[in-house]
Amino acid sequence: MKAADIMTSPVIILHPATPVPAAAALLVAHGFTAAPVVDQERHVLGIATEADLIRGRVLPEGWTSGEGVEPVVATVMTPVPLLMRPEDDVADVVSLMLDSDVRSVPIVDDGVLVGIVSRRDVLRCVARGELTGAEVRARRADIS
């Protein structure tokens, strides 16, 4: 099974200038834990996770009270996230997620965002019996 078979597409995206509260509202509204940050050509610049947005909203001085300059996604995102391709095997994607402790991986084709694989997408495969632990362990052993 390939990443394209399980990825979520179209993808909810963020832009670098998106205010942090707006980005947080978008994640909450769609039930996602992260969203890719892209430029106008949909090249992935980073990923904004729940943790990134929480840190960006409540930690910097002045932002908790609503005073001062509102932070934007570009200042809190995780730059240059791990990326995979639509043709990559799902077991490889899962292995990368586990080894890197990430919850989602953007999927790009020729550098352009086409989807995202999240832990929820993987869990759906597990629930349907389409992905086994043996497959993932074999991929992880190949990488070691």
matplotlib code that plots the C-alpha trace (Angstrom):
import matplotlib.pyplot as plt

x = [0.0, 1.3, 1.1, -1.3, -3.8, -4.2, -3.2, -5.8, -6.3, -7.1, -5.0, -5.9, -3.0, -1.6, 0.4, 3.4, 1.4, -1.6, -2.1, -1.6, -5.2, -6.6, -4.4, -5.4, -9.1, -8.6, -7.0, -9.7, -12.5, -11.2, -10.0, -6.3, -3.2, -1.0, -1.1, 1.5, 2.7, 3.1, 4.1, 1.9, 3.1, 2.2, 5.8, 6.1, 7.9, 7.2, 4.5, 2.5, 1.6, -0.7, 2.3, 3.9, 0.7, 0.3, 3.9, 3.6, 0.4, 1.0, 4.7, 6.1, 5.7, 2.7, 0.9, -1.1, -2.9, -3.8, -1.6, 1.3, 2.0, 0.0, 2.3, 2.1, 2.6, 6.0, 7.4, 6.2, 6.1, 8.6, 10.6, 11.5, 9.5, 10.0, 8.4, 7.4, 6.1, 2.8, 4.5, 6.3, 5.2, 2.9, 5.2, 8.0, 5.9, 4.9, 8.5, 9.5, 6.7, 7.7, 11.5, 11.1, 8.2, 6.0, 2.3, 1.9, 4.0, 3.3, 3.2, 4.8, 4.9, 7.7, 8.0, 4.3, 2.0, -0.5, -1.6, -0.7, -0.6, -1.5, -1.5, -5.3, -4.9, -2.5, -4.9, -7.7, -5.4, -4.7, -8.4, -9.2, -6.3, -4.5, -1.2, 0.5, 3.2, 5.4, 5.4, 6.5, 9.1, 10.6, 10.9, 12.4, 14.9, 15.9, 16.6, 18.8]
y = [0.0, 3.5, 6.8, 8.0, 5.3, 6.6, 10.3, 13.0, 15.2, 18.0, 19.3, 22.0, 24.4, 27.5, 30.3, 32.0, 35.2, 33.4, 34.7, 32.0, 32.3, 31.8, 28.8, 27.3, 27.8, 26.1, 23.0, 22.8, 23.2, 20.4, 18.1, 18.1, 18.2, 19.9, 21.6, 22.2, 25.7, 26.4, 29.2, 30.4, 27.4, 24.9, 24.2, 23.0, 25.6, 23.9, 22.4, 24.1, 21.6, 22.1, 22.4, 25.0, 27.1, 26.8, 27.8, 30.7, 32.0, 31.7, 31.9, 35.1, 38.1, 40.3, 37.8, 36.2, 39.4, 40.1, 43.1, 43.8, 42.2, 39.0, 36.1, 34.6, 31.0, 31.7, 32.6, 29.4, 26.6, 23.8, 24.5, 22.0, 19.0, 15.4, 14.8, 11.7, 11.0, 9.5, 6.4, 5.7, 2.6, 3.2, 1.0, 3.4, 6.4, 4.8, 3.8, 7.5, 8.7, 6.3, 6.9, 10.7, 10.9, 13.0, 12.8, 13.7, 13.7, 16.0, 14.2, 16.0, 15.3, 17.2, 19.4, 20.4, 19.4, 16.8, 15.3, 14.5, 11.2, 11.5, 9.0, 8.9, 7.8, 5.1, 4.0, 3.6, 1.1, -0.8, -1.0, -2.3, -4.9, -3.3, -2.7, -5.1, -4.6, -7.1, -4.8, -1.8, -3.7, -5.0, -1.5, -0.2, -3.1, -2.2, 1.4, 0.4]
z = [0.0, -0.9, 0.9, -1.8, -0.7, 2.8, 2.7, 3.4, 0.4, -0.2, 2.7, 5.1, 4.7, 6.4, 5.1, 6.8, 7.5, 9.1, 12.6, 15.3, 16.7, 13.2, 12.6, 15.9, 15.1, 11.7, 13.4, 16.0, 13.4, 11.3, 14.1, 13.0, 15.2, 12.5, 9.2, 6.5, 6.0, 2.2, -0.1, -3.1, -5.2, -2.4, -1.6, 2.0, 4.2, 7.5, 9.6, 12.4, 15.2, 18.1, 20.4, 18.1, 18.1, 21.9, 22.5, 20.1, 21.6, 25.4, 26.0, 24.4, 26.7, 25.8, 23.7, 26.4, 27.3, 23.7, 23.6, 21.3, 17.9, 17.2, 16.3, 12.9, 11.8, 10.3, 13.7, 15.5, 12.8, 12.7, 9.6, 6.9, 8.1, 7.1, 3.7, 1.8, -1.7, -2.8, -4.1, -0.8, 1.0, 4.0, 6.1, 5.3, 6.3, 9.6, 10.3, 9.7, 12.0, 14.8, 14.5, 14.3, 16.8, 14.5, 14.2, 10.6, 7.4, 4.4, 1.1, -1.9, -5.6, -7.4, -4.4, -4.3, -1.4, -2.5, 0.9, 4.4, 6.4, 10.1, 12.8, 12.4, 8.7, 9.8, 12.6, 10.0, 8.1, 11.3, 12.1, 8.6, 8.9, 6.0, 7.9, 10.2, 12.8, 10.9, 7.8, 9.9, 11.9, 8.6, 7.3, 10.5, 10.4, 6.9, 7.9, 11.0]

ax = plt.figure().add_subplot(projection="3d")
ax.plot(x, y, z, "-o")
ax.set_aspect("equal")
plt.show()
